[in-house]
Structures are given as structure tokens and as C-alpha cells.
Amino acid sequence: MRPPYLNPVVDFEEFAESVYDVVDTIPAGRVVTYGDIAEHLGQGGPRRVARAMAMCQGAVAWHRVIRSNGVPAVPVRARQLELLASEGTPLVDGSRVDLGRARWPLP
């Protein structure tokens, strides 16, 4: 059996829609990682999820998806931390998400 990250994704747009559906389930004040979403969907990997998120153009709560170390990517760091803080997301030193407290368990 092939590992889930090797499963072919025939239609990237369909994959991206699946990612957005997952993001829509994350409540305010909580986050998931790119890897959490990839594992939940059983296909792609964190980078593929990140690519989908980069294409969402604000249609979903993109700021609730974070890297596995809790630190937002540099290009969006200030805005992402601002949005997360406004939702009451637990942060550490205002510079990264406290994943132990903020991570949303996907079913």
C-alpha cells in the first residue's frame, strides 16, 4: 500500500476545495497545521496544502492554518498574528501560536 502522501491527486482544484472545506470547520481562536490538513485528507502533504491556501485569496480563514512550529511565514507574519490575536488565539510572546492550547483536533 502506498503512503497517503503518494496518492495521486488528479485535480488540484478539487484538492484545494477539500482543503477549504476543512479550513471552514476551524473555529475562531483555534488553528490547525498544514500537515494536520494533509493527514486528515489522506493525500498531498503540507506543501500541497500550503499551495492550496496560497490560492484561496482570502475566501477562507487562511490565518487559522499555521506551520508546525507555530510561527507564521515571514510574508504574512504580522497580519496573521494580528488576526489570530483578535480572535483570542493563544500566542507565545506574541510571536507564535501556542499549539498546545490552540490546535483544533480534526476528526
N, C-alpha and C positions, 0 to 999 in steps of 0.2 A: 504494500500500500504506500502511495506517495504521501509525503508530509503535506499538510494543508497549504503551506506557503508555495508549493509547487503546482497546485491545482490551476489549470489554465482559466483565465478569465476572458471569455470570448468578447464581451462587450464592456469596455471600460466605463461607458456612461451608465450601464446597468449596475456595475460595481459601485460607482460613485453614488448613485441613488440609494443603494443599500447602506452605504456609509452615512448618508444624510439622514436616513430613517433612524439609524442608531443614535446619531447626534441629537435628533429631536426628542429622544427619551431621557436625556440627561437633564436633571432639574437644576434650577439656578442654585449656585453655591457649591456645586459638585463638578467633578471633572472625570474624564477617562483618558487613557493614553492612546496614542496611535496604535500601539501593539495590542491593547485591550480590544480595540475595534477589529483589528485584523484577526485576532484569535476568535472573537465572537462570531465573525462571519465565516471563519474557516477557509479563507482564501486571501491571497495577496499577503502583504506584510506591512510593517509600519510605514515604510517609504511609499508604498502604493496608497495607503490611507492618507498620508500627508499630501500626496499629489492630488487626490480627490478633494481634500479640504482646500487646497490652494485654488481650486477651480470653482469653489462654491459661491464666490463673490458676495459673501455676507448673507446668503439665503438661509443659513442655519447658524446656530450659536457656536461659531468656529472657535471662540475663545475658551470653550469648555473642553477642548481637546488639547492635550499637552504632551510634551516629550516625557519619556520615562524617568528622567531625573527631576521633573517638576519645574525646570527652568524653561521659560518661553524662548523661542528662537529670536535672535537679535533683531531682525527686521520688524517684528511685531511686538517685541517685549513690553515696551511702555504701554501700548494700547491694550494688550491682552491682560497685563497686570491691573490696569485701571478698571477694565470691565469685570474681571474676577473679583477685585476688591469691592466694587459697587454692589455685587451680588452676595457679599459676605463669605466668599470662599476663603477657607483658612490658608493663610500665607505664612512663610517663614521670613522674617526680616524684610518683608515687603518685596522680596526679590525672586521668590519661587513659591510654588504651591506646596503645601503640606499634604503630600499624597496619602499619608497615613490617616488623615482626618477627612480629606476632600474627595478621595477616589470613590466613584459610584460603581457598585458592583453590577456588571451587565449579567443578565440571566444566562 
